[in-house]
Amino acid sequence: MSFKITIDSSKESFPADSEETILESALKNGHSFPYGCRNGACGSCKGKLIKGKIHYKNEVTGISEQESKEGYALFCQAIPESDVIIEAQEIDQVSDITIRRLPCRVTEIKQLNHDVIRLFLKLPKSERLQFLAGQYIDLLLREGKKRSFSLANAPHNDDYLELHIRHYDGGLFSEYAFHELKESTLLRFEGPLGTFFLREDSERPIIMVAGGTGFAPIKGIIEHALYLGDKRPIHFYWGARKEEDLYLNQLAQSWADEHEHIEYTPVLSELEDGDKWQGRTGFVHNAILEDIKDVSGYEVYTCGPPPMVHAVLDSFIERGLSAEYIYSDSFEFATS
């Protein structure tokens, strides 16, 4: 059975079958809705259900009970049960990007710290991947399984695709990447995906917040902004547990050292007796709000573990920043 999805602002409609999420059907029919994790955790795909009925494909955590009462829904998990009318943002930049399936070869595996490696992937000579800085790809694994990883390189530097892989016990791809993957191995991927990218038409100063390997897309975005000559102030905060988790700390510091409009603040949350760290401590979102009392005029890019991303969203909105200026990508860990 097929239902009609209508976008209230434009009155444009597209079909969705009874097993297809609103986001899946929108993307398939050429409508670039915002999204991030695609599993109901990050809230990037949130929109309003004006009319009609839906149910969720899986359990969702990226929406509050109050938001649900107000009619909001996560379109990445929302399956229509009737014709529906929705209120949704459309993003023009993504509409020009083609999602493709391509082979690639691992050309370099570099250990960055005890639990993060850096992969460089080379496409066939005749191919290049067009993408927006901050987007991600899905590595295609056996039995139809996929694992999502952000692109850490900027689009102008596309000779190789750069991924930062963190090791998780039981992680389907991370266990393989750390213990079996060799240089010259052939992989396949689908992408680019996601709507976490630099809004180039904005004039707002920027706060960027990374947690762990959420540094990867932030790296791509900052390098892209520098390449464009974008001089908007950028304050980058990197939250981690211990100093060794700041696996490219010198690179981040070099951006601040070499460019007057960039500031960098690493924040550690799990120090132990004997640690020699002299920098900021605590939760990264609290450090930002200590430094910047009025965040209402900024735009925010945040990427990393769901608890950190949700803390940024909740606390910044409470401080007066409109949700439309917060762009997020939540890293959801999966073992199956």
C-alpha positions, 0 to 999 in steps of 0.5 A: 500500500502506498501513501501520499506525503505532502510538504506543507510549505511547497504543497509538493507530494511524493509517495511512500509505501507502507514499509518505507520511512518518510525520509527514505521516500523523500530522498528517493523522490529527490527531496533533500531532507536533513538527516544524520544517523538514520537510526532515531538517535540524533534528531537531525531529521526532526520535522512536524507531523501536521496531519495523518498517522505514523508509527516508528520503525525502531525505538527512537531516542532523538526526540523528547516526550514533549516534542512528540506531544507538540506534533514533532516526529523523526522522519528517519524512523517514521512510517506512514499509516495514512496520507500525511502532511508534514512540515520539513526543511529542505536543503538545496546543497545536498540535492546536487550530490549523487549518492553512488556505490563505488569500490575503493582500496585501502592504501594506508592504515595509521595508528593514531592512538591506542584505539583510533586508526586512520584509513586512507581509501583510494577510488579507481583512477577514473572515479572521484566522489563529489561530497560536502565536507562533513558528510559520511559514507556507508561501508558495505559489509557482508550479509547486507550490513553497513557501517557509517563513517564520516569523511575526515578530508575536505572535498578539494583534497579528494585524491583519497578518502580519509576515515577515523575508526575507533575500536569497540569491543564487539564492533563488527567493522572496528574489530576487523579493521584493527585486527585483520584489515590490510593495506591493498584490501578492496572495500565497497561503500555507498555515499556521500550521505548526511546533511552535516556540512558547512552552511556557506551562505551564513554570516554567523560566527561558528561553534564546533563541538566534537566528541572522540572521533566526532573530530573527523567531520569537524576536521573536514569542515574546518579544512574546507572553510580555510580552503574557501577563505571563510573568515567567520570566527570559529571556536572549536571545542574537542571533548575527550576522556583523557589526553591521549584521546585527542588523537590529532591534538597538534593538528587542531592546535595548528589551526588556531596558531596559524589563523587569527579567526580560529580558537581551539579548546580541548576539554577532558572529562576523566582525569586521574590522580597523577595526570599532568593535564593543565587544560580545561576539564569537565563536560565539553558543553559546560565549558562552552557555556562558561566561555560564551554566555550568549550563544543566540547569535551563533551557529553550532556544529556538533558531532560525537556520542549521542549523550554529548550531542543531546547535551549540546542541543538541550543546553544551547536551546535553553540558552536561547539558540534557535534549533535551526542553527544547530547542525548535528551528527550523532555516532550511534554504536552498533554490534549487529 
